[in-house]
Amino acid sequence: MGYSKVSRGLFITFEGPEGSGKTTQARILIERLKAAGQDVVYAREPGGTATGELIRGILQHDTAGETIYPETEVFLFAASRSQLVRSVIRPALARGAHVICDRFADSTTAYQGYGRGFDVEQMIAINDLAIADTVPDRTFLLDVDISLGFERLAARQRELFVASDRIEREARAFHEKVRQGYLALAARWPGRFDVLDGSRPPEEVTELIWSKVQDVLTQRTA
């Protein structure tokens, strides 16, 4: 199927609790789009730029070696996002490339807003400042029970010989708040979110995502 009429690229984000499978599905979608002859750019949060990767080290791997206060955490995520939007995402979309992003602004609202207890409307305002009008065309939320997600996470850590990062080490109650926060965001913006059952076999989730992406691209080129 050809999508040559698309002038601006499609911006798709993947969200979900730990162990939901979002990173795997994002990478599969990228490979499928590339196989279809599409120009695709992968991005991740926090990170995706030299500045963002330094911030990622602080936020996920404690590279600063000091306590990170919740307010600092919020603004570090926003700073990384602002850099990513302006140096990677916007230029790619402008040239017609599709951008697939592993986490974006909704993550901060879910984790720091609903999870940490920051005012959600304030979090959305901070995100708006960081991204301006660069809003995803589609957000795939892979919803999964927290217990299952952490079972998957533990299995991956054993396989790759890696330890839990700073966010993964948070209490299960925190992660449950994050999950419910994601579902609240999906209810708030149903036109942008697709909530998918992350407990289903990965192959089924892959096909469902591919079908939905094809539908969006077809609508834009009609």
C-alpha positions in Angstrom: 0.0 0.0 0.0 1.4 3.4 -0.9 1.3 6.5 1.2 3.0 9.0 -1.1 0.4 11.7 -0.5 1.5 12.2 3.1 3.3 15.6 3.3 3.9 15.6 7.1 5.0 12.5 8.9 2.9 10.6 11.3 3.8 10.9 15.0 3.1 7.8 17.0 3.9 7.3 20.7 3.9 4.1 22.7 3.0 4.2 26.4 2.4 1.7 29.2 3.4 0.5 32.6 6.7 -1.4 33.2 6.7 -4.7 31.3 3.8 -3.8 29.0 5.8 -4.6 25.9 5.6 -1.1 24.4 9.3 -1.0 23.4 9.1 -4.3 21.6 6.0 -3.2 19.7 7.5 0.1 18.8 10.5 -1.5 17.3 8.3 -4.0 15.3 6.2 -1.2 13.9 9.4 0.6 12.8 10.6 -2.4 10.9 7.3 -2.9 9.3 7.0 0.7 8.1 10.6 0.6 6.8 9.8 -2.7 4.9 6.9 -0.8 3.4 9.3 1.8 2.1 8.6 4.5 4.7 11.1 6.9 6.2 10.9 6.3 9.9 12.7 7.8 12.9 12.9 6.1 16.3 12.9 8.3 19.5 12.8 7.4 23.1 12.2 9.3 26.4 14.0 10.4 28.3 16.9 10.6 25.8 17.1 10.6 22.0 19.6 13.5 21.9 23.0 14.0 23.4 21.5 16.2 26.1 18.6 13.9 26.6 20.8 10.9 27.1 22.8 12.7 29.8 19.5 13.5 31.5 18.4 9.8 31.1 21.5 8.7 33.0 20.5 11.0 35.9 16.9 10.0 35.9 17.2 6.3 35.4 20.6 5.3 36.6 21.5 7.8 39.3 24.6 9.0 37.5 24.6 12.3 39.4 25.1 10.4 42.6 22.7 12.5 44.7 19.1 12.5 45.7 16.8 13.8 42.9 13.9 15.8 44.3 10.5 15.2 42.7 10.3 18.8 41.4 13.8 18.4 39.8 12.7 15.1 38.3 9.7 16.8 36.6 11.8 19.5 35.0 14.5 17.1 33.9 11.9 15.1 32.0 10.5 18.3 30.4 14.0 19.5 29.5 14.9 16.2 27.7 11.5 16.3 25.9 11.9 19.9 24.8 15.3 19.1 23.3 14.0 15.9 21.6 11.0 17.7 20.1 13.0 20.6 18.6 16.1 18.7 17.4 14.6 15.4 16.3 10.9 15.1 16.1 9.8 18.3 14.4 12.5 18.2 11.7 11.7 14.5 11.0 7.9 15.2 10.7 8.6 18.2 8.5 10.4 16.2 5.9 7.7 13.6 5.8 9.2 11.0 8.0 7.1 9.0 10.5 8.3 9.3 14.1 7.8 6.4 16.5 8.5 7.4 20.1 8.9 5.1 23.1 7.2 7.2 25.8 6.4 10.9 25.5 4.6 13.6 27.5 1.9 11.2 28.8 4.5 9.3 30.7 5.4 12.3 32.8 1.7 13.0 33.5 1.2 9.3 34.5 4.4 8.8 36.5 5.0 12.1 38.1 1.4 13.4 38.1 -0.7 10.4 39.0 2.2 8.3 40.5 4.1 11.0 42.5 1.0 13.0 43.2 1.8 16.2 41.4 -1.2 18.3 40.2 -2.2 16.7 36.9 -3.3 19.9 35.3 0.0 21.5 36.3 1.8 18.5 34.7 -0.1 18.9 31.5 0.8 22.6 31.4 4.5 21.8 31.8 4.3 19.2 29.1 2.5 21.8 26.8 5.4 24.2 27.3 7.9 21.5 26.5 6.2 20.2 23.3 4.3 23.3 22.1 2.0 22.0 19.3 3.9 18.7 18.8 1.1 16.4 19.9 1.1 12.7 18.8 -1.3 11.7 16.1 -1.8 8.4 17.8 -0.8 6.9 21.2 -0.8 3.2 21.7 -1.3 2.5 25.4 -0.4 -1.1 26.2 -2.3 -1.8 29.4 -1.1 -4.7 31.6 -1.7 -5.8 35.2 1.2 -4.6 37.3 2.0 -8.1 38.6 2.3 -9.5 35.1 4.4 -6.5 34.0 6.9 -7.1 36.8 7.1 -10.8 36.1 8.1 -9.9 32.5 10.5 -7.2 33.8 12.2 -9.7 36.1 12.6 -12.2 33.3 14.1 -9.6 31.0 16.5 -8.5 33.7 17.7 -12.1 34.2 18.1 -12.6 30.5 20.1 -9.4 30.0 21.9 -9.5 33.4 20.7 -6.0 34.2 19.3 -4.5 37.5 16.2 -2.5 38.0 16.5 1.2 37.3 15.5 4.0 39.7 11.9 4.1 38.5 11.4 0.4 38.4 12.5 0.2 42.0 9.5 2.2 43.1 6.8 0.4 45.2 4.1 -1.6 43.4 1.5 0.9 44.8 3.3 3.6 42.9 3.1 1.6 39.6 -0.5 0.9 40.2 -1.2 4.6 40.4 0.7 5.0 37.2 -1.4 2.4 35.4 -4.6 4.0 36.6 -3.3 7.4 35.5 -2.7 6.1 32.0 -6.2 4.9 31.8 -7.5 8.2 33.0 -5.5 10.0 30.2 -6.9 7.6 27.6 -10.4 8.4 28.8 -9.6 12.1 28.6 -8.3 11.9 25.0 -10.1 9.0 23.4 -9.6 10.3 19.9 -5.8 10.0 20.3 -5.4 6.9 22.5 -5.8 3.3 21.5 -5.8 1.2 24.7 -4.6 -2.4 23.9 -4.5 -5.4 26.1 -0.8 -5.9 26.8 -1.4 -9.4 28.2 -2.4 -10.8 24.8 0.2 -12.7 22.8 2.6 -10.2 21.3 1.9 -11.4 17.8 -1.8 -10.4 18.2 -0.9 -7.0 19.6 1.5 -6.5 16.6 -1.2 -7.2 14.1 -3.7 -5.0 15.8 -1.3 -2.1 15.9 -0.4 -2.6 12.2 -4.0 -2.6 11.2 -4.7 0.7 13.1 -1.6 2.4 11.6 -2.6 1.4 8.1 -6.1 2.8 8.7 -4.6 6.2 9.9 -2.3 6.4 6.9 -5.0 5.5 4.5 -7.3 8.2 6.0 -4.6 10.8 5.6 -3.9 10.1 2.0 -7.5 9.7 0.9 
